[in-house]
Every structure is written in C-alpha cells, then in structure tokens.
Amino acid sequence: MSKSSFLPLAVAVFLGAAFSVPAQAEERLPDFDQGVSIGSFVKNARKAAASNDSILEGKAQSVQAISEDNIVRKIVVFRKGTTGKRRMNVISATGGIPQKDLWLVNAVSVVMPKTRLQSFKRSLASFGEVLRVEDDYVQNWLAGAPVVAPIMPLNRMPDIHPDALKGQVDAPEAQEQKTPWGIDRVNTKKAWETTRGGGVKVAVVDTGIDHTHTDLKVIGGFNTIDPEADFKDDNGHGTHVAGTIAGSDNGEGVVGVAPDVQLYGVKVLSASGGGTFADVIEGIQWTVENKMDIANFSLGASRGTPALEDAVNAAAAGGVAIIAAAGNSGRSVGFPAAYPGALAVAASDSSDRVASFSSRGPEVDVIAPGVGVNSTWMGGGYRSISGTSMATPHVAGLAALAVASRGIGGIDAIRKALKEASSSIGDFPGEQQGAGMPDAGRLVQR
C-alpha cells in the first residue's frame, strides 16, 4: 500500500487539547510494542484513565482538556540505538503524554499540564537513554509574509499576518494562461526543451495544498497537525507555493517552473500559519519516509532547535533536498534555511534588485523572483503576493528540472548544480544574493 495517498499515515497523533493521565492509569498502560502506533498508545491511555473508578468519582485528577497556557510541550531526544518500544515505555513511565514518534531524530514529542512538569523532569532524569529535552515551541512560521499585491515600495515592506489574508479568496473564474514573470526570468522555457520535471517527487511542506484546484495536479500528502484530517490548504500560502512549482500547462491560469513533477502537500501549519517544531519535524520525517526528491519549505523561524537541525541533516542523509526561504526580516537568515543541510533562497524583484525585506547572510545560496508573484490560491483562484516564500518555489522547481535532466540527487549535488547555473543580478553582495539567479537553460545541460 502506498504511503503517499490522500489517506493519512497512521504514524502520529496530534492532541487538539492536552490530557493529563493520573498515576493509577499510567500503571495500567500496556508496554508500547513496535506494531502499535502512537495513536493507539494515546487512545489506550485515555481508555485506561476513563475506566478508573476513582476518576469517575472525582477523587483523582481526571482526563480533561486544558488551556494552551497551561500546557507544556517538550521534545525528548534519546540516544541512538534506543528502540521505539523503549522510547515509548520511558515516556509512559514519566507521566508525559506522547504526541508524535519523531523516529527520524530518535525523539518523542510530549505534552503535559504545567503542574506535572517537575515530576516529569525528575522521572526522566533516571533514564540513561535520554540524551536531552527541548522545548517544543508553538509559533507562527509565516510571520512577516506574504504581502498581498499591490506591492508596496521596496523601502517599505509591512509585516502582514497571514490571518489578514483569510476570507480574501478570489473567485475561481477560468482565465487564459499567462506565464508569471518569474517563470520567464529564470529562463524556464529553454529548459522545457529538455524536461518539465517528469518523475521527480516534490513536497510542499506548508499550510497544505488545495488539491481541488484545476490548475494543480496533486498526487497525495499528509497532515501532521491532525493525521486523520485532509491536508487541504485553509490559508492559501501552500497553494500559492505549489502553483509556482508545478502549475499545470493547461491553457488556464498560470504555469509553474516544473509542471510535470509529482506534487505532494504536507500540511504542518494551521490556517493562521501556526505550528510547533514537532509538526515541522514530522513534516520533514514524512518527506524522508516517502522518498521525496525535493521538499519546499517556504516557512521559517527566527530561532532553531537541535532537533530541527538533526531533522534537516537526516533529510540530507536520506536524499531529500530541502529548499528553504531565507526569511522576510531583512536581517539574518531564518531556520531551517540557515542550516547547512538546507538551501537558502533570497528574493528579487522584476528589476533585478534584491527585495529589501529579503533576509541576508552567508547562508544565502541563490536568489529568485519573489516580488509580485502571481500563482494559484485556495478556492480555485489566483493571487499576486511577495516574499522569500514566493522565491523559494522557483528554486524548488529548478531543482526538479536538474534532477530530471541530469540524474542527480541530494542537497549537495543540487546546490552545486544551481550555483554553477547562476549569475549575479548586480553589484549586490553575496550575503544578499548568494551565487545569483539560476538559469534553467544552463541548469539542464549535462
């Protein structure tokens, strides 16, 4: 059975609200076996707690939903060689409630009430298999982007929260296909004489994709926030990214850089762009498990975590090339783009200037069109927006063309190919544009 389908993988569970399990119930939990999913483990915890008479009589702490302010989220990282069964048994013994089995980084994400934190720490300290414990931050990964057209002057790029875009879906009217300016700027049509990216697997790790959009052909995907739910986009951001990578060459709307790739949507962010580090790490994990060639990360955080870096490194080792947005702060490059295992993309405008909002630093690899980019939008429409989020899918599409035409794979080979096919767009320093703008025609030459 293919794991890349519209049916969710049963490898993780997200608790919409945290649950506290009393000690009596913990003692009744069965050992976690390799054949049992995390979802089954959590359900067993709930059933065990619910069957305890003292809970039902109110004599002990009940299993209940608690507010986000009273929840503690942690990522417990274990030493290499610790089995999945052992990881889960350790977590159950500490009183933490497991959310996700982050096997890619030998970790488990855990939630608990704040009242249980100290006992959790004391219990965890007794297990030598535990390498470290990290905070699992909840944050908006799209803060500062995107910006809706009309485009503001480059010296004034306001931060617009993604919530501001909700409810602004364009009417899904059929329109004659027009090639976005960025597609022409990277010389895509020259590369199409050789390939359109057929057979290359590309994942958009974002807010999901509107897979009902007539200008997109989506093979499948996954929702890390709720594995039992669809990965359909409820923000618009992921759908916009998808159109730049793989908008269909069907005579309608827009066309992407690599219209023949196999496109997948991995929903790691909510309608408002929010998500935990565990959500994003699980998205990376999905791309490795499902053998993606390229993963587009048009998202970022101002700070990283060791577990996130471990996941990026594991993806690189597993053959997945992570193409990531440098960020829209105009300052240092965000994460995961700043990690050596990812390729960082800056943004330019149609006059070949570096966008003022584009983050900069030695981590920037290349630059691509990111101002006034027209692409697909949820609900069947189209929209022109700006950000390094919009530049990144140009490069992800270009990477797919390189994989298809040259038979290369992996982040190192793809980075090398893109840089060799790039030219500076002006006198801007390397920290703003990296090796410059890739040319698709040069890229596909062997």
C-alpha positions as CSV (number, residue, x, y, z in Angstrom):
1,M,0.0,0.0,0.0
2,S,1.4,3.4,-1.0
3,K,2.1,5.7,1.9
4,S,1.7,8.7,-0.4
5,S,-2.1,8.9,-0.6
6,F,-5.0,11.1,0.4
7,L,-5.4,8.7,3.3
8,P,-3.3,9.8,6.3
9,L,-0.4,7.7,7.6
10,A,-1.0,6.2,11.0
11,V,2.4,7.2,12.3
12,A,1.5,10.1,14.6
13,V,-1.3,11.7,16.6
14,F,-1.8,15.4,17.4
15,L,-3.9,16.1,20.6
16,G,-6.0,19.2,19.9
17,A,-6.0,19.5,23.7
18,A,-3.6,18.1,26.2
19,F,-4.7,15.4,28.5
20,S,-3.4,14.5,32.0
21,V,-3.3,10.9,33.0
22,P,-3.3,10.0,36.7
23,A,-0.7,7.7,38.1
24,Q,-3.2,4.9,38.6
25,A,-4.0,4.9,34.9
26,E,-0.3,5.0,33.9
27,E,0.3,1.8,35.8
28,R,-2.4,0.1,33.7
29,L,-0.9,1.1,30.3
30,P,0.4,-1.8,28.3
31,D,4.0,-1.8,27.1
32,F,4.3,0.0,23.7
33,D,5.1,-2.5,21.0
34,Q,6.7,-1.8,17.7
35,G,3.5,-2.9,16.0
36,V,1.4,-0.4,17.9
37,S,1.0,3.2,16.5
38,I,1.4,6.3,18.6
39,G,-2.3,6.9,18.1
40,S,-3.2,3.6,19.6
41,F,-0.9,4.3,22.5
42,V,-2.6,7.6,23.3
43,K,-6.1,6.0,22.9
44,N,-5.1,3.3,25.3
45,A,-4.1,5.9,27.8
46,R,-7.4,7.6,27.5
47,K,-9.3,4.4,27.9
48,A,-7.3,3.3,30.9
49,A,-7.9,6.6,32.6
50,A,-11.6,6.6,31.8
51,S,-12.1,3.1,33.2
52,N,-10.6,4.1,36.6
53,D,-13.4,4.3,39.1
54,S,-11.7,6.9,41.3
55,I,-11.5,9.2,38.3
56,L,-15.2,8.8,37.6
57,E,-15.9,9.6,41.2
58,G,-13.8,12.8,41.0
59,K,-11.3,11.5,43.6
60,A,-8.4,11.9,41.3
61,Q,-7.3,14.2,38.5
62,S,-9.5,13.5,35.5
63,V,-8.5,13.3,31.9
64,Q,-9.5,16.7,30.7
65,A,-8.8,19.3,28.1
66,I,-6.8,22.2,29.4
67,S,-6.0,25.6,28.0
68,E,-2.9,26.2,25.9
69,D,-1.5,28.5,28.6
70,N,-1.4,25.5,31.0
71,I,0.2,23.1,28.6
72,V,3.9,22.3,28.5
73,R,5.3,20.9,25.2
74,K,8.6,19.1,25.1
75,I,10.7,17.0,22.6
76,V,12.5,14.2,24.4
77,V,15.6,13.1,22.4
78,F,17.0,9.7,23.0
79,R,20.4,8.2,22.4
80,K,20.9,6.4,19.1
81,G,20.0,2.8,19.3
82,T,17.1,3.3,21.7
83,T,14.2,1.3,20.2
84,G,10.8,2.8,19.5
85,K,9.3,0.5,22.1
86,R,11.8,1.7,24.8
87,R,11.2,5.3,23.9
88,M,7.5,5.0,24.4
89,N,7.9,3.0,27.6
90,V,10.1,5.7,29.1
91,I,7.6,8.4,28.2
92,S,4.7,6.4,29.7
93,A,6.7,5.9,32.9
94,T,7.3,9.6,33.3
95,G,3.6,10.6,33.0
96,G,4.1,12.5,29.8
97,I,1.5,12.1,27.0
98,P,3.2,11.3,23.7
99,Q,2.1,13.2,20.6
100,K,4.5,12.2,17.8
101,D,7.0,9.5,17.3
102,L,9.8,11.5,15.7
103,W,11.9,8.5,14.9
104,L,13.9,10.4,12.3
105,V,15.7,12.2,15.2
106,N,15.3,9.5,17.9
107,A,12.7,11.6,19.7
108,V,9.2,11.7,21.0
109,S,7.1,14.9,21.3
110,V,5.3,15.1,24.6
111,V,2.6,17.3,26.2
112,M,1.5,17.6,29.9
113,P,-0.1,20.1,32.3
114,K,2.4,22.5,33.8
115,T,1.6,21.0,37.2
116,R,3.2,17.8,36.1
117,L,6.4,19.3,34.7
118,Q,8.6,18.9,37.8
119,S,7.7,15.3,38.4
120,F,8.2,14.6,34.7
121,K,11.7,16.1,34.8
122,R,12.6,14.1,38.0
123,S,11.3,10.8,36.4
124,L,13.1,11.4,33.1
125,A,16.4,12.0,34.8
126,S,16.5,8.4,36.0
127,F,16.6,7.1,32.4
128,G,20.1,6.9,30.9
129,E,18.7,6.6,27.4
130,V,17.6,10.2,27.4
131,L,20.0,12.4,25.6
132,R,18.3,15.8,26.1
133,V,14.9,17.5,26.5
134,E,14.0,20.5,24.4
135,D,11.1,23.0,24.5
136,D,8.6,22.4,21.7
137,Y,7.8,26.0,20.7
138,V,4.4,27.0,19.2
139,Q,4.9,29.9,16.8
140,N,3.8,31.5,13.5
141,W,6.1,30.2,10.8
142,L,4.7,32.7,8.2
143,A,5.1,35.9,10.3
144,G,6.0,38.8,8.1
145,A,4.8,37.2,4.9
146,P,3.2,37.1,2.5
147,V,2.3,40.6,1.3
148,V,-0.7,41.0,-0.9
149,A,-0.5,42.9,-4.2
150,P,-0.4,45.8,-4.9
151,I,3.2,45.7,-3.9
152,M,4.5,48.3,-1.6
153,P,7.7,50.2,-2.4
154,L,10.7,48.1,-1.6
155,N,11.8,50.6,1.1
156,R,8.6,49.9,3.0
157,M,7.6,46.3,3.3
158,P,5.0,45.9,6.1
159,D,4.6,42.8,8.1
160,I,1.2,41.3,7.3
161,H,-0.1,38.5,9.5
162,P,-1.5,35.6,7.4
163,D,-4.8,36.0,9.2
164,A,-5.2,39.2,7.2
165,L,-5.4,37.0,4.0
166,K,-8.2,34.9,5.3
167,G,-11.6,35.5,3.6
168,Q,-10.0,37.2,0.6
169,V,-10.2,34.2,-1.7
170,D,-10.5,35.3,-5.4
171,A,-13.5,34.0,-7.3
172,P,-12.5,30.8,-9.2
173,E,-13.0,32.2,-12.7
174,A,-11.3,30.5,-15.6
175,Q,-8.8,32.7,-17.2
176,E,-6.4,32.5,-20.1
177,Q,-3.0,31.1,-19.1
178,K,-0.3,33.7,-18.6
179,T,3.3,32.9,-17.7
180,P,4.3,34.7,-14.4
181,W,7.2,37.0,-14.8
182,G,9.4,34.9,-12.5
183,I,9.0,31.8,-14.7
184,D,10.4,33.8,-17.7
185,R,13.1,35.4,-15.6
186,V,14.7,32.0,-14.7
187,N,14.5,31.0,-18.4
188,T,12.3,28.1,-17.7
189,K,11.0,27.6,-21.3
190,K,14.5,26.9,-22.5
191,A,14.8,24.1,-20.0
192,W,11.4,22.7,-21.2
193,E,13.1,21.7,-24.5
194,T,14.8,19.1,-22.4
195,T,12.5,18.3,-19.4
196,R,9.5,19.5,-17.5
197,G,10.4,17.6,-14.3
198,G,8.5,14.4,-15.0
199,G,9.1,11.7,-12.4
200,V,10.5,13.9,-9.8
201,K,8.8,13.9,-6.4
202,V,8.3,17.3,-4.8
203,A,6.7,18.0,-1.4
204,V,5.3,21.4,-0.4
205,V,5.7,21.5,3.4
206,D,3.4,24.3,4.3
207,T,-0.2,25.1,5.1
208,G,-1.3,22.3,2.8
209,I,-2.4,22.5,-0.9
210,D,-5.9,23.0,-2.3
211,H,-5.8,19.7,-4.3
212,T,-9.2,20.5,-5.9
213,H,-7.6,23.5,-7.8
214,T,-8.0,22.8,-11.5
215,D,-4.5,24.2,-12.2
216,L,-2.8,21.8,-9.9
217,K,-2.3,18.0,-10.1
218,V,-1.6,16.8,-6.6
219,I,-0.6,13.1,-6.1
220,G,-1.1,13.0,-2.3
221,G,0.1,14.2,1.0
222,F,-0.2,14.2,4.8
223,N,-1.4,16.4,7.7
224,T,1.0,16.4,10.7
225,I,-1.4,18.6,12.7
226,D,-4.2,16.1,12.5
227,P,-3.2,12.8,10.7
228,E,-6.8,11.8,10.4
229,A,-7.7,15.0,8.5
230,D,-7.1,16.1,4.9
231,F,-4.1,18.1,4.0
232,K,-6.1,20.6,2.1
233,D,-5.0,24.2,2.4
234,D,-7.0,26.5,4.7
235,N,-4.7,29.5,4.4
236,G,-3.7,30.0,0.8
237,H,0.1,30.1,1.3
238,G,0.9,26.5,0.4
239,T,-1.4,26.5,-2.7
240,H,0.4,29.6,-3.9
241,V,3.8,28.0,-3.5
242,A,2.5,24.8,-5.3
243,G,1.5,26.8,-8.3
244,T,4.9,28.3,-8.8
245,I,6.5,24.9,-8.6
246,A,4.0,22.9,-10.7
247,G,1.1,25.0,-12.1
248,S,-0.3,22.9,-15.0
249,D,0.5,23.9,-18.6
250,N,-3.2,23.6,-19.5
251,G,-4.1,26.9,-21.1
252,E,-5.6,28.3,-17.9
253,G,-4.3,30.5,-15.1
254,V,-0.6,30.1,-14.5
255,V,2.2,27.6,-15.3
256,G,4.9,26.5,-12.9
257,V,8.6,26.0,-13.3
258,A,8.3,22.2,-13.5
259,P,4.7,21.4,-14.4
260,D,5.2,17.7,-14.8
261,V,6.6,16.9,-11.3
262,Q,4.8,14.6,-8.9
263,L,3.4,17.1,-6.4
264,Y,2.6,16.3,-2.7
265,G,1.2,18.5,0.0
266,V,2.4,18.2,3.6
267,K,0.3,20.3,6.0
268,V,2.4,21.3,9.0
269,L,0.8,24.8,9.6
270,S,-2.6,25.9,10.6
271,A,-4.9,28.3,8.9
272,S,-3.1,31.2,10.7
273,G,0.4,29.8,9.9
274,G,0.9,28.4,13.3
275,G,2.6,25.2,14.2
276,T,5.0,23.5,16.6
277,F,8.6,22.5,15.9
278,A,7.4,18.9,16.3
279,D,4.8,19.5,13.5
280,V,7.6,20.7,11.2
281,I,10.0,18.0,12.1
282,E,7.3,15.4,11.4
283,G,6.8,17.0,8.0
284,I,10.5,16.5,7.3
285,Q,10.2,13.0,8.5
286,W,7.3,12.3,6.1
287,T,9.4,13.5,3.1
288,V,12.2,11.1,4.1
289,E,9.8,8.2,4.7
290,N,8.1,8.8,1.4
291,K,11.3,9.3,-0.6
292,M,10.7,12.8,-1.8
293,D,13.5,14.2,-4.1
294,I,12.8,17.8,-3.1
295,A,11.0,19.5,-0.2
296,N,10.0,23.1,-0.4
297,F,10.0,24.9,2.9
298,S,8.5,28.4,2.4
299,L,8.4,28.9,6.1
300,G,10.8,29.9,8.8
301,A,11.6,30.6,12.5
302,S,13.9,33.2,13.9
303,R,15.4,30.6,16.1
304,G,16.2,27.0,15.6
305,T,16.4,23.9,17.8
306,P,18.9,21.0,17.9
307,A,16.1,18.6,16.9
308,L,15.1,20.7,13.9
309,E,18.7,20.7,12.8
310,D,19.0,17.0,13.3
311,A,15.9,16.5,11.1
312,V,17.4,18.7,8.3
313,N,20.6,16.7,8.5
314,A,18.8,13.4,8.5
315,A,16.8,14.5,5.4
316,A,20.0,15.4,3.6
317,A,21.4,12.0,4.5
318,G,18.2,10.4,3.3
319,G,18.5,12.1,-0.1
320,V,15.8,14.8,0.4
321,A,16.9,18.2,-0.8
322,I,15.3,20.9,1.4
323,I,14.9,24.2,-0.4
324,A,14.0,26.9,2.2
325,A,13.0,30.5,2.4
326,A,15.7,32.8,3.7
327,G,13.1,34.9,5.5
328,N,11.5,38.3,5.3
329,S,13.1,40.2,8.2
330,G,15.7,42.0,6.1
331,R,18.1,40.7,8.7
332,S,19.6,37.3,9.4
333,V,18.5,34.1,7.7
334,G,15.9,32.1,9.5
335,F,15.5,28.4,10.2
336,P,15.6,25.9,8.7
337,A,17.2,27.8,5.8
338,A,20.2,28.8,7.9
339,Y,21.2,25.2,8.5
340,P,24.0,23.8,6.2
341,G,21.8,20.9,5.3
342,A,19.2,23.2,3.6
343,L,19.5,25.5,0.6
344,A,18.6,29.1,1.4
345,V,16.7,31.3,-1.1
346,A,16.6,35.1,-1.2
347,A,14.1,37.2,-3.1
348,S,14.4,39.7,-6.0
349,D,12.0,42.0,-7.9
350,S,11.3,42.3,-11.6
351,S,14.0,45.0,-11.9
352,D,16.7,42.5,-10.7
353,R,17.0,44.2,-7.3
354,V,17.3,42.4,-4.0
355,A,14.0,42.9,-2.2
356,S,14.5,45.0,0.9
357,F,12.6,42.5,3.1
358,S,14.8,39.6,2.0
359,S,16.8,38.2,4.8
360,R,20.6,38.1,4.3
361,G,23.7,36.4,5.5
362,P,26.4,34.0,4.4
363,E,23.9,31.2,4.4
364,V,22.1,32.5,1.3
365,D,22.8,30.2,-1.7
366,V,20.8,31.8,-4.6
367,I,18.2,34.4,-5.3
368,A,14.9,34.1,-7.3
369,P,11.9,36.1,-8.2
370,G,9.9,37.0,-5.0
371,V,8.0,40.3,-5.6
372,G,4.6,40.4,-7.2
373,V,4.5,36.7,-8.0
374,N,1.2,35.5,-9.4
375,S,0.2,32.0,-8.6
376,T,-2.7,29.7,-7.6
377,W,-4.8,30.3,-4.5
378,M,-7.1,28.2,-2.4
379,G,-10.7,28.1,-3.7
380,G,-9.6,27.8,-7.3
381,G,-8.4,31.4,-7.7
382,Y,-5.1,33.2,-8.2
383,R,-3.3,35.9,-6.4
384,S,-0.1,38.0,-6.6
385,I,1.9,38.2,-3.4
386,S,5.5,38.7,-2.3
387,G,8.1,37.2,0.0
388,T,11.0,34.8,0.0
389,S,8.3,32.2,0.3
390,M,7.5,33.1,-3.3
391,A,11.1,32.9,-4.4
392,T,11.7,29.5,-2.9
393,P,9.4,27.5,-5.1
394,H,11.1,28.9,-8.2
395,V,14.3,27.3,-7.0
396,A,12.5,24.1,-5.9
397,G,11.1,23.8,-9.4
398,L,14.5,24.4,-10.9
399,A,16.0,21.8,-8.7
400,A,13.4,19.3,-10.0
401,L,14.4,20.2,-13.6
402,A,18.1,19.4,-12.6
403,V,17.1,16.1,-11.1
404,A,15.1,15.1,-14.1
405,S,17.6,16.2,-16.7
406,R,20.9,15.3,-15.1
407,G,20.0,12.3,-12.9
408,I,21.5,14.0,-9.8
409,G,20.0,13.9,-6.4
410,G,20.6,15.1,-2.8
411,I,21.2,18.5,-1.4
412,D,24.9,18.8,-2.2
413,A,24.6,17.9,-5.9
414,I,21.6,20.1,-6.3
415,R,23.2,23.0,-4.6
416,K,26.3,22.7,-6.8
417,A,24.2,22.5,-10.0
418,L,22.1,25.5,-9.1
419,K,25.1,27.6,-8.2
420,E,27.0,26.7,-11.3
421,A,24.0,27.7,-13.4
422,S,23.6,31.1,-11.6
423,S,24.8,34.6,-12.4
424,S,24.9,37.7,-10.2
425,I,22.0,40.1,-10.7
426,G,24.1,43.2,-10.0
427,D,26.6,44.6,-7.6
428,F,24.7,43.3,-4.5
429,P,26.9,41.4,-2.1
430,G,26.9,37.6,-1.8
431,E,25.1,37.8,1.5
432,Q,22.1,39.2,-0.3
433,Q,22.0,37.1,-3.4
434,G,24.4,34.1,-2.9
435,A,25.6,32.9,-6.2
436,G,22.9,34.9,-8.0
437,M,19.9,33.9,-10.2
438,P,19.9,30.4,-11.6
439,D,19.2,29.9,-15.3
440,A,17.1,26.9,-16.2
441,G,18.6,26.5,-19.6
442,R,22.1,26.3,-18.3
443,L,20.9,24.1,-15.4
444,V,19.6,21.2,-17.5
445,Q,22.8,21.0,-19.6
446,R,24.8,17.9,-18.7
